[in-house]
Amino acid sequence: MEIKYRAIDASGAEVSGQLTADSESQAIDLLTERGLVPLSVNVARERVSRRAGNRAATSAQRALAIREVATLLTSGVGLVEAIENLAHAHRNDSIGAAFSDLKVRLLAGESFSSSLAALPVEFPDYVYVLARTGELTGKLGPSLHDAADQMDYDEQTRQEARNALVYPAILIATGIGAVMLIFAVVVPRFAGMLKNPKADLPTISVWVLQGGVFFREHMLPIFAALVVLGILLARALKQRDSRNRMLNLAASLPFLGPWVESMTVARWSSILAVLVENRVPIIDALEQARASSVLTNFSHRLDLAQRDVKAGKRLADALELHRVVDPTGVSMVRVGERSGELGRMLKGVASYWTGVNRNRMKRLLALIEPVTILIIGAAIGIIMVGIMLAIASLSNLTI
C-alpha cells in the first residue's frame, strides 16, 4: 500500500514523500528507522476511517480506551509503545485512527495531554486535566485510571437513566397507540349517528364521534406530523444544546426536578473528588467539576461558591451558604477539610447522592406507572362512554 507522509529530518527540515507499507504502524516504523520524525500518514488514516464507517466512538469505547492506556502504563509499558499497541488493536475503528495520530504527535515531541486534546475523539474535560496532572506528578497511569473510573461512572449514570425511562416510554406509546386505534377503527363506525336529525346525542358523544371522524379523514397528515415530530425530537436529543435545554426544563418540573438535580450533584461531587485526590488545585478542580453541570440554576450556585473559595472561605462554608449540597454533604466536606481527606469524603458525598438519586428514580417510576395507566384508562373510558351514550340515545328513539 502506498502511503503519503510528512516528517522532520535530522536537520529539522520538514520533508514529505511516499512509501510502501502494509499498515500505518509499519509506515511509522520505517520512517523512524530512517531517522525521520513522522508528522502525518494520510492514506493509512483514510483506510481506517473507511473501515470504521466514519462512526464516532461511543462514550463506553472512549472510557475503555483510556483504561487500556492506564493499564499498560501501570504495567511498565512505555507511553509510545502503549499507544502503538492500542492503535494496532483498534485499527478497525475510530479509536485506532485517533491513537495512530496520537503516536505521531508523541514522536514529534508533544506532551500526552496536549496531544490527547488535539485528537478528533472528544473526551470529558476532566480527562485532559487528569492527564496533565499525571504528567506533572509522574503518575500518568494512576491518573488515567481515575479518569476511566469517572467515565465509567458517568456512563453508568446515563444508562440507569435510560433504562428507567424505557418502561414508561413503552407504556405511554402503547396507550397512545390504543387510543388512536380506537379512533381510527371503532369510533368511525358510529359516525352516522351525527347525521340522524332525531338523535339527541349528549355533548360528550358528539365530541367523541366528531373526533373519530376528524381523525379518520386526516389520518395520513396526523401520522406524518407524528413521524416528523419524532425525527425532530431524535435530532434534538443528539445535539448537546438541545439536550441541555430539555434537562433545564425537566429540572423545573415538580417530580422530575429533584431527580435531575440529584443526578447532577452526584456527578459533580464525583468528578471533584477524583480531581482533588489527584492533587489538582482546589480552584482548578472546582472549575473543571463545574463544567459537568448543565443545569443553569445549579451552575450559578457553583459559581457563587467558587467565588467565595477564591476569596478565602472554606469549601464547606461556601457550599452551605449557596445550598450546593444538603447539610449531610456539607458535614462530610467539613470533616474532609479538617482531616485532610477531602477527596475521600467527596467520594462519600458522591456515593450518598447516587443513593438519593436511585431512591428518587424508584419513587418517580412508581408514580409514572399508575398515572400513565390512569390517564390512558380515562381517555379510553371517555371514548367508550361517549359511544354507549350515543347508542342509548338511539335506543330511546325506538321505544
DOKETI-888823 format. One record per residue (C-alpha): residue in one letter; chain; x, y, z. Coordinates in nm, 2 decimals. Layout:
BEGIN
resn,chain,xx,yy,zz
a,A,X,Y,Z
...
***
This chain:
BEGIN
resn,chain,xx,yy,zz
m,A,0.00,0.00,0.00
e,A,0.13,0.34,-0.10
i,A,0.13,0.58,0.20
k,A,0.20,0.95,0.18
y,A,0.38,1.10,0.48
r,A,0.52,1.43,0.62
a,A,0.81,1.41,0.86
i,A,1.10,1.61,1.01
d,A,1.46,1.50,0.92
a,A,1.77,1.52,1.14
s,A,1.84,1.88,1.04
g,A,1.49,1.99,1.15
a,A,1.36,2.04,0.80
e,A,1.01,1.92,0.70
v,A,1.01,1.66,0.43
s,A,0.73,1.47,0.25
g,A,0.71,1.17,0.03
q,A,0.55,0.84,-0.03
l,A,0.64,0.48,0.08
t,A,0.51,0.13,0.06
a,A,0.39,-0.04,0.38
d,A,0.13,-0.29,0.49
s,A,-0.01,-0.07,0.76
e,A,0.02,0.27,0.92
s,A,0.22,0.13,1.21
q,A,0.47,-0.02,0.98
a,A,0.50,0.31,0.78
i,A,0.58,0.49,1.11
d,A,0.84,0.23,1.20
l,A,1.00,0.27,0.86
l,A,1.02,0.64,0.89
t,A,1.17,0.62,1.24
e,A,1.43,0.38,1.11
r,A,1.53,0.63,0.85
g,A,1.58,0.89,1.12
l,A,1.27,1.08,1.05
v,A,1.01,1.21,1.29
p,A,0.66,1.14,1.14
l,A,0.41,1.42,1.13
s,A,0.13,1.26,0.93
v,A,0.05,0.94,0.74
n,A,-0.26,1.03,0.54
v,A,-0.36,0.73,0.34
a,A,-0.35,0.49,0.64
r,A,-0.58,0.72,0.83
e,A,-0.83,0.73,0.54
r,A,-0.83,0.35,0.52
v,A,-0.91,0.31,0.89
s,A,-1.18,0.57,0.86
r,A,-1.35,0.38,0.58
r,A,-1.33,0.06,0.79
a,A,-1.47,0.24,1.08
g,A,-1.76,0.36,0.87
n,A,-1.69,0.72,0.99
r,A,-1.87,0.62,1.31
a,A,-1.79,0.83,1.62
a,A,-1.66,0.64,1.92
t,A,-1.92,0.59,2.19
s,A,-1.86,0.70,2.55
a,A,-1.81,0.34,2.66
q,A,-1.54,0.30,2.39
r,A,-1.37,0.62,2.49
a,A,-1.36,0.51,2.86
l,A,-1.22,0.17,2.76
a,A,-0.95,0.33,2.55
i,A,-0.84,0.55,2.84
r,A,-0.84,0.24,3.08
e,A,-0.63,0.04,2.83
v,A,-0.37,0.32,2.82
a,A,-0.37,0.34,3.20
t,A,-0.34,-0.04,3.24
l,A,-0.04,-0.06,3.00
l,A,0.13,0.23,3.17
t,A,0.09,0.10,3.52
s,A,0.22,-0.24,3.39
g,A,0.55,-0.07,3.30
v,A,0.50,-0.03,2.92
g,A,0.64,0.29,2.77
l,A,0.39,0.55,2.66
v,A,0.47,0.54,2.29
e,A,0.47,0.16,2.28
a,A,0.14,0.15,2.47
i,A,-0.02,0.39,2.22
e,A,0.12,0.20,1.93
n,A,-0.01,-0.13,2.06
l,A,-0.36,0.01,2.11
a,A,-0.36,0.18,1.77
h,A,-0.30,-0.17,1.62
a,A,-0.56,-0.34,1.84
h,A,-0.82,-0.08,1.75
r,A,-0.71,-0.05,1.39
n,A,-1.06,-0.11,1.26
d,A,-1.24,0.17,1.45
s,A,-1.21,0.54,1.51
i,A,-1.02,0.49,1.83
g,A,-0.74,0.32,1.64
a,A,-0.72,0.61,1.39
a,A,-0.71,0.86,1.69
f,A,-0.43,0.66,1.86
s,A,-0.23,0.65,1.54
d,A,-0.25,1.03,1.53
l,A,-0.16,1.04,1.90
k,A,0.16,0.83,1.84
v,A,0.27,1.06,1.56
r,A,0.22,1.36,1.79
l,A,0.42,1.20,2.07
l,A,0.70,1.11,1.84
a,A,0.70,1.48,1.73
g,A,0.77,1.58,2.09
e,A,0.43,1.69,2.20
s,A,0.31,1.61,2.55
f,A,0.04,1.34,2.61
s,A,-0.22,1.58,2.75
s,A,-0.19,1.83,2.46
s,A,-0.18,1.55,2.20
l,A,-0.49,1.40,2.35
a,A,-0.67,1.73,2.35
a,A,-0.59,1.77,1.98
l,A,-0.75,1.44,1.87
p,A,-1.08,1.44,1.69
v,A,-1.21,1.20,1.95
e,A,-1.36,1.41,2.23
f,A,-1.31,1.32,2.59
p,A,-1.46,1.50,2.90
d,A,-1.26,1.80,3.02
y,A,-1.15,1.63,3.34
v,A,-0.96,1.37,3.14
y,A,-0.73,1.63,3.00
v,A,-0.68,1.78,3.34
l,A,-0.60,1.45,3.50
a,A,-0.36,1.36,3.21
r,A,-0.18,1.69,3.26
t,A,-0.17,1.64,3.64
g,A,-0.04,1.28,3.59
e,A,0.24,1.41,3.36
l,A,0.34,1.67,3.62
t,A,0.34,1.42,3.91
g,A,0.49,1.13,3.72
k,A,0.18,0.92,3.79
l,A,0.01,0.93,3.45
g,A,-0.11,0.57,3.47
p,A,-0.30,0.61,3.80
s,A,-0.44,0.94,3.69
l,A,-0.58,0.79,3.37
h,A,-0.72,0.50,3.58
d,A,-0.91,0.76,3.79
a,A,-1.03,0.93,3.47
a,A,-1.15,0.60,3.33
d,A,-1.33,0.52,3.65
q,A,-1.51,0.85,3.64
m,A,-1.60,0.80,3.27
d,A,-1.75,0.46,3.36
y,A,-1.94,0.62,3.64
d,A,-2.08,0.88,3.41
e,A,-2.18,0.61,3.16
q,A,-2.34,0.40,3.43
t,A,-2.55,0.70,3.54
r,A,-2.67,0.77,3.19
q,A,-2.75,0.41,3.13
e,A,-2.95,0.39,3.46
a,A,-3.15,0.70,3.35
r,A,-3.22,0.55,3.00
n,A,-3.32,0.21,3.15
a,A,-3.55,0.39,3.40
l,A,-3.73,0.57,3.12
v,A,-3.77,0.27,2.88
y,A,-4.08,0.12,3.05
p,A,-4.27,0.45,3.09
a,A,-4.19,0.53,2.73
i,A,-4.33,0.19,2.61
l,A,-4.63,0.23,2.83
i,A,-4.71,0.58,2.70
a,A,-4.65,0.48,2.34
t,A,-4.88,0.17,2.38
g,A,-5.15,0.38,2.54
i,A,-5.14,0.64,2.26
g,A,-5.15,0.37,2.00
a,A,-5.45,0.21,2.16
v,A,-5.64,0.54,2.17
m,A,-5.55,0.61,1.81
l,A,-5.66,0.26,1.70
i,A,-6.00,0.31,1.87
f,A,-6.04,0.65,1.70
a,A,-5.94,0.50,1.36
v,A,-6.14,0.18,1.37
v,A,-6.42,0.18,1.63
v,A,-6.54,0.54,1.66
p,A,-6.60,0.60,1.28
r,A,-6.85,0.30,1.27
f,A,-7.09,0.51,1.48
a,A,-7.03,0.84,1.30
g,A,-7.36,0.80,1.11
m,A,-7.54,0.89,1.43
l,A,-7.42,1.25,1.38
k,A,-7.64,1.27,1.07
n,A,-7.95,1.15,1.24
p,A,-8.17,1.45,1.29
k,A,-8.38,1.27,1.55
a,A,-8.09,1.17,1.76
d,A,-8.04,1.38,2.07
l,A,-7.68,1.30,2.13
p,A,-7.51,1.41,2.46
t,A,-7.23,1.66,2.42
i,A,-6.96,1.40,2.51
s,A,-7.09,1.17,2.24
v,A,-7.08,1.45,1.98
w,A,-6.72,1.53,2.08
v,A,-6.61,1.17,2.06
l,A,-6.78,1.10,1.73
q,A,-6.66,1.42,1.57
g,A,-6.31,1.34,1.69
g,A,-6.32,1.00,1.54
v,A,-6.44,1.14,1.20
f,A,-6.17,1.41,1.20
f,A,-5.90,1.15,1.28
r,A,-6.02,0.91,1.01
e,A,-6.03,1.19,0.75
h,A,-5.69,1.33,0.84
m,A,-5.51,1.01,0.94
l,A,-5.22,1.04,0.70
p,A,-5.14,1.41,0.79
i,A,-5.16,1.32,1.16
f,A,-4.92,1.02,1.12
a,A,-4.69,1.23,0.90
a,A,-4.68,1.50,1.17
l,A,-4.60,1.24,1.44
v,A,-4.32,1.10,1.23
v,A,-4.18,1.45,1.17
l,A,-4.21,1.53,1.53
g,A,-4.03,1.20,1.62
i,A,-3.75,1.28,1.38
l,A,-3.71,1.64,1.51
l,A,-3.70,1.50,1.87
a,A,-3.44,1.24,1.78
r,A,-3.22,1.51,1.62
a,A,-3.27,1.74,1.91
l,A,-3.15,1.47,2.15
k,A,-2.83,1.43,1.95
q,A,-2.75,1.80,1.99
r,A,-2.59,1.90,2.32
d,A,-2.75,2.24,2.34
s,A,-3.10,2.09,2.29
r,A,-3.04,1.82,2.55
n,A,-2.92,2.08,2.80
r,A,-3.24,2.29,2.74
m,A,-3.45,1.98,2.79
l,A,-3.27,1.90,3.12
n,A,-3.32,2.25,3.24
l,A,-3.69,2.23,3.16
a,A,-3.71,1.89,3.34
a,A,-3.53,2.04,3.64
s,A,-3.81,2.30,3.67
l,A,-4.09,2.03,3.69
p,A,-4.23,1.92,4.02
f,A,-4.14,1.55,4.01
l,A,-3.86,1.53,3.76
g,A,-3.67,1.83,3.90
p,A,-3.53,1.67,4.22
w,A,-3.43,1.36,4.03
v,A,-3.24,1.56,3.76
e,A,-3.07,1.78,4.03
s,A,-2.96,1.48,4.24
m,A,-2.80,1.33,3.93
t,A,-2.61,1.65,3.87
v,A,-2.49,1.68,4.23
a,A,-2.37,1.32,4.23
r,A,-2.18,1.36,3.91
w,A,-2.03,1.70,4.02
s,A,-1.91,1.57,4.36
s,A,-1.77,1.25,4.20
i,A,-1.56,1.45,3.95
l,A,-1.45,1.69,4.21
a,A,-1.34,1.40,4.43
v,A,-1.13,1.25,4.15
l,A,-0.96,1.58,4.08
v,A,-0.89,1.66,4.44
e,A,-0.74,1.31,4.50
n,A,-0.51,1.37,4.21
r,A,-0.37,1.68,4.37
v,A,-0.54,1.93,4.13
p,A,-0.56,2.27,4.30
i,A,-0.90,2.33,4.45
i,A,-0.99,2.63,4.24
d,A,-0.90,2.44,3.92
a,A,-1.08,2.14,4.04
l,A,-1.40,2.34,4.11
e,A,-1.38,2.50,3.77
q,A,-1.34,2.16,3.59
a,A,-1.61,2.00,3.81
r,A,-1.85,2.29,3.73
a,A,-1.82,2.21,3.36
s,A,-2.01,1.88,3.44
s,A,-2.33,2.07,3.52
v,A,-2.57,2.17,3.25
l,A,-2.84,2.30,3.49
t,A,-2.83,2.68,3.49
n,A,-2.95,2.72,3.85
f,A,-2.71,2.47,3.99
s,A,-2.42,2.61,3.79
h,A,-2.50,2.96,3.92
r,A,-2.48,2.83,4.28
l,A,-2.15,2.67,4.20
d,A,-2.01,2.99,4.06
l,A,-2.10,3.17,4.38
a,A,-1.94,2.90,4.59
q,A,-1.62,2.91,4.38
r,A,-1.61,3.29,4.41
d,A,-1.62,3.26,4.79
v,A,-1.35,2.99,4.79
k,A,-1.13,3.22,4.58
a,A,-1.19,3.49,4.84
g,A,-1.06,3.26,5.12
k,A,-1.37,3.09,5.25
r,A,-1.37,2.72,5.33
l,A,-1.52,2.50,5.08
a,A,-1.78,2.35,5.32
d,A,-1.89,2.70,5.42
a,A,-1.93,2.81,5.06
l,A,-2.13,2.50,4.97
e,A,-2.35,2.55,5.27
l,A,-2.41,2.92,5.21
h,A,-2.52,2.87,4.85
r,A,-2.71,2.55,4.90
v,A,-2.50,2.34,4.66
v,A,-2.54,2.03,4.87
d,A,-2.76,1.94,5.16
p,A,-2.65,1.95,5.53
t,A,-2.53,1.59,5.52
g,A,-2.30,1.67,5.23
v,A,-2.18,1.99,5.39
s,A,-2.09,1.80,5.71
m,A,-1.89,1.54,5.51
v,A,-1.70,1.81,5.33
r,A,-1.62,1.99,5.65
v,A,-1.49,1.67,5.81
g,A,-1.28,1.61,5.50
e,A,-1.12,1.96,5.51
r,A,-1.03,1.92,5.88
s,A,-0.89,1.57,5.84
g,A,-0.70,1.62,5.51
e,A,-0.92,1.36,5.35
l,A,-1.13,1.59,5.13
g,A,-1.11,1.36,4.83
r,A,-1.23,1.06,5.01
m,A,-1.51,1.25,5.18
l,A,-1.62,1.39,4.85
k,A,-1.64,1.04,4.72
g,A,-1.87,0.97,5.01
v,A,-2.08,1.27,4.91
a,A,-2.10,1.13,4.55
s,A,-2.20,0.78,4.69
y,A,-2.46,0.94,4.91
w,A,-2.62,1.14,4.63
t,A,-2.61,0.84,4.40
g,A,-2.82,0.65,4.65
v,A,-3.05,0.95,4.68
n,A,-3.08,0.96,4.30
r,A,-3.17,0.59,4.28
n,A,-3.44,0.63,4.55
r,A,-3.59,0.93,4.38
m,A,-3.58,0.74,4.05
k,A,-3.77,0.45,4.21
r,A,-4.03,0.69,4.35
l,A,-4.06,0.86,4.02
l,A,-4.12,0.53,3.83
a,A,-4.37,0.42,4.10
l,A,-4.56,0.74,4.03
i,A,-4.53,0.74,3.65
e,A,-4.68,0.39,3.60
p,A,-5.02,0.44,3.78
v,A,-5.05,0.80,3.65
t,A,-5.00,0.68,3.29
i,A,-5.24,0.39,3.33
l,A,-5.49,0.63,3.48
i,A,-5.47,0.88,3.20
i,A,-5.49,0.62,2.93
g,A,-5.77,0.44,3.10
a,A,-5.96,0.77,3.14
a,A,-5.92,0.85,2.77
i,A,-6.04,0.51,2.66
g,A,-6.32,0.53,2.92
i,A,-6.44,0.87,2.79
i,A,-6.45,0.73,2.43
m,A,-6.65,0.42,2.54
v,A,-6.89,0.63,2.75
g,A,-6.95,0.87,2.46
i,A,-7.02,0.57,2.22
m,A,-7.25,0.40,2.47
l,A,-7.45,0.72,2.54
a,A,-7.49,0.77,2.17
i,A,-7.63,0.41,2.13
a,A,-7.85,0.46,2.43
s,A,-7.99,0.78,2.28
l,A,-8.09,0.60,1.96
s,A,-8.24,0.32,2.17
n,A,-8.47,0.57,2.33
l,A,-8.59,0.68,1.99
t,A,-8.71,0.34,1.90
i,A,-8.91,0.29,2.22
***
